[in-house]
Amino acid sequence: MARNGSAARQRSPLPARALGTGFEQLVRRGLRGVWLRGELPPGGCVWAANHHSWWDGFLAAAVLRRQHRPAALLMDGANLSEYRFFATLGVISTGRPREALQSLRQGRVLVIYPEAELRPAGRLGELAPGAAWLARRAPAPLLPVAVRVAARGHQYAEALIDIGPACPPDRLPIELAERLADLDASLAGADPRQPLPGFVQVVEGRRSWDERIDRWSAAIGRR
């Protein structure tokens, strides 16, 4: 079955590209943008992130698409059965660990949310062992990735993604919790109208009403 699933993804490059483009447009039209800090290592690696927002999977897909990185996403099997077309995008059931390992060994970025469910924004919840197990078995670098979607000083919310350096599997709960707490502290202390220091915008989104008015006024003034 796993071979058939992989073959199906290879046979459907156009639908996969179309869905990928559609998901990025969803991010661009629904948020003010995506800002990134940190870098991914070359080759296969595990993107282990907190899961506190509906946007999380779409954000990872948009960022990795912009960086031209082949990606896979680990999803609960029950959810995947309801959205079978996700398989064309490289989504893998949590019940298929061999396929997940294969994706890492093929050089893909494997996106995992080890909290195992969508949780309210706040402190990191207890982590399931899957991300650490896959990183150890592949083997592949394990990256703690802190994600926040925050309404700040503009009309639309902003997404911030902080990619930490690779950590030992047994350190993931500590490293991810600390990185998430640091991101929250940075947001709490920063000017809400300015980009968060150290972050670079990688996906543009929608401008606030006042920003658009300012742009039109400036354009008229130059005439």
Secondary structure by P-SEA (a helix, b strand, c coil): caaaaaaaaaacaaaaaaaaaaaaaaaaacccbbbbcccccccbbbbcccccccaaaaaaaaaaaaacccbbbbccaaaaaacccccccbbbbcccaaaaaaaaaaccbbbbccccccccccccccccaaaaaaaaaabbbbbbbbbbbccccccbbbbbbbbbccccccaaaaaaaaaaaaaaaaaaccccccccccccccccccccaaaaaaaaaaaaaac
